[in-house]
Amino acid sequence: MKIFRDVISGDELFSDTFPMKLVDDLYYEVEGKTVTESSELDDSLFGGNASAEGADEGAGADGTVASTGINVVMSHRLSETVFTKKSYQLHIKEYMKAIKAHLATETPARVDTFVKGMPAVIKKFLGQFDNFQFFNGESMNPDGMAILMNYREDGITPFFVFFKDGLVEEKC
């Protein structure tokens, strides 16, 4: 299995356990799905006795709690954030400078591809800005990657955009 981390924040952003494709050698589209996860309630954490006090609110009759969300977000503890178009433009401009500097020291051969390809990618996403939701990694580092999420044409299937050069790939 491979884990992909943000080069700036170090946050784990996604893994190759999700369907993914590399687009134009510049960004990954990672497909998610809405899931419901359930977990057992541990009464000892609350100091209560469910049998004496009755069932907990939000808990099922069997003592489980369910949460629904998108699997990529839940698995990698991504946090939703908000941008206006102008604030995103400011963020992405600074982020691209940071990634270019990172590439210049770590993988200089990628700088040309990055510099030539990313303006068109960013322009494309800015043209669809109102369709996106944005996420940060677990640390919520404002200098890290702002992950874009949209839905496929079916309106049900979410997909995420992760910029390739802002990622470090680790084998587990």
Number of C-alpha atoms within 10 A of each C-alpha: 8 13 17 20 20 23 18 18 18 16 23 22 24 25 21 14 11 14 11 17 13 14 13 11 13 17 19 17 20 21 21 21 16 15 13 11 13 14 11 12 16 13 12 9 7 9 8 13 13 15 8 7 8 9 14 17 8 11 15 14 9 9 17 15 16 12 11 11 14 16 18 23 21 15 13 16 18 21 15 17 13 12 16 10 13 10 11 16 15 12 17 17 13 13 19 19 12 17 20 21 14 17 18 14 10 11 12 13 11 14 19 12 14 19 13 10 14 16 12 11 16 15 12 11 14 16 11 11 17 11 12 18 17 19 22 25 25 17 14 17 14 14 14 22 28 26 20 20 21 20 17 11 8 7 8 12 14 20 22 23 21 23 23 18 21 23 22 17 16 12 9 7
